[in-house]
Structure formats: structure tokens, C-alpha cells
């Protein structure tokens, strides 16, 4: 039972972030990679 509660808490606390990269040939993807690293 405790294991289920801990797993559920981790799922609830996880946040989703969406980032648009714009033109795939531009500088957007490079900036996203540096920001996430």
C-alpha cells in the first residue's frame, strides 16, 4: 500500500513542459537543447 502512495505522489507532482522550437533549420532547437542540459 505504501508503495502505491509513493508512486502516485511522484506521478501527481511531475510537471509537463512544452517548448516550441520554431523553424527546425534555425537556432531554436540548439537553444532548447542547451536550456534542458
C-alpha positions as CSV (number, residue, x, y, z in Angstrom):
1,X,0.0,0.0,0.0
2,X,2.8,2.4,0.9
3,X,4.5,1.8,-2.5
4,X,1.3,2.7,-4.4
5,X,1.0,6.0,-2.4
6,X,4.6,7.0,-3.2
7,X,4.3,6.1,-6.9
8,X,1.1,8.1,-7.1
9,X,2.6,11.1,-5.4
10,X,5.5,11.1,-7.9
11,X,3.1,11.0,-10.9
12,X,1.0,13.8,-9.5
13,X,4.0,16.1,-8.7
14,X,5.5,15.7,-12.2
15,X,5.0,18.7,-14.4
16,X,4.8,18.8,-18.2
17,X,6.6,21.5,-20.1
18,X,6.0,22.1,-23.8
19,X,8.5,24.1,-25.8
20,X,8.0,25.1,-29.4
21,X,11.2,25.1,-31.5
22,X,10.0,27.2,-34.5
23,X,12.0,26.6,-37.7
24,X,13.8,23.2,-37.4
25,X,16.7,24.6,-39.5
26,X,17.0,27.7,-37.3
27,X,18.7,28.2,-33.9
28,X,15.6,27.2,-31.8
29,X,16.5,23.5,-31.4
30,X,20.0,24.4,-30.3
31,X,18.7,26.8,-27.6
32,X,16.2,24.2,-26.4
33,X,19.0,21.6,-26.0
34,X,21.2,24.0,-24.1
35,X,18.4,25.1,-21.8
36,X,17.5,21.5,-20.9
37,X,21.0,20.4,-20.3
